[in-house]
Amino acid sequence: MVSVMGVIAAGIAIFFWEGKLLFKQKKNKEMVVLSSSLLLAVLLYIGVALHLPIPSPSEVIGKLLEPIVKPIVLWIKGGSS
């Protein structure tokens, strides 16, 4: 639980440090990008700290591309399964 609080504290510190500069320069689009990417990063690190089963990006991409790759592999192998 301490690691989760540390991740949240680090996320808040980074948000205020970077956000203060972006707010002063009135860069609203960059502020939205910073907020959303930082929120995603903090959520993922909380998941890692809580030992949740988070798949690696290569596993996710593999599952997404499997319907496209399977017919190509079968075609290359000559249609045998």
N, C-alpha and C positions, 0 to 999 in steps of 0.2 A: 504494500500500500504506500510505503514511503517513496518507492520509485515512481508510482503514478503521480503522487503530489509533486515530485521533482520534475517530471515531464511537463505537468501543467504549469508549474512555476516558470520553467524555462520558456515555454510557449508564450506565456503572458509577458515575460521580460522582453523577448524578441519582438513581440507584437508592439509593445509600447515604444521600444527603442527605434525600430524601423518605421512604425506607424506615425510617430511624432514628426519625423522628417518628411514623410509623404504628405501628412496633413498640412504642414507648414507650406509645402510647395504646391498645395492644392492639386495633387495628382490622384484623382478619385479612382480611375481605372486601375492604377497600380495598387491602390489600397484594397480594392476588391480582390485582385489577384493574390496579394499578400495574405489577406484574411482567409481566403478559401484554401490556398495551398498550405498555409500554416495549420489550419484546422484539420485538414486531411492528414498532415504529418503527425500532429499531436494524437489524433485518434489511432493511427497505425502504431505509434510508439506505445500508447497505452495498451493496445492489444498485445504487443510484444511483451510488455512488462507484466501483463496478467497471464501470459503463456497461452493465449488463444491460438487456435490453429489457423494461421494466416498463410494462404498459399503464396508461393513465390510468383513473380511476374511471368516467368517462363512457363509455369504450369497453367496459368490463366490464358496466356497466348496460345499454348498448345491445345487447350480445350476449345478455344474459339476457332482455331484454324483446322481442327480435325475434320470437320465435314468437307472442307475444301481439299485437304491433302489426301484423304482416303481414296477418292476416285482416281486421283492422279497416280498414286502408288499402285493401285490395282491395274491401271492402264499400262504403266511401265512394266509391271511384272507379267503382263500378257493375259490379264483377266483371271488368273488362278488365285484362289484364296488360301 
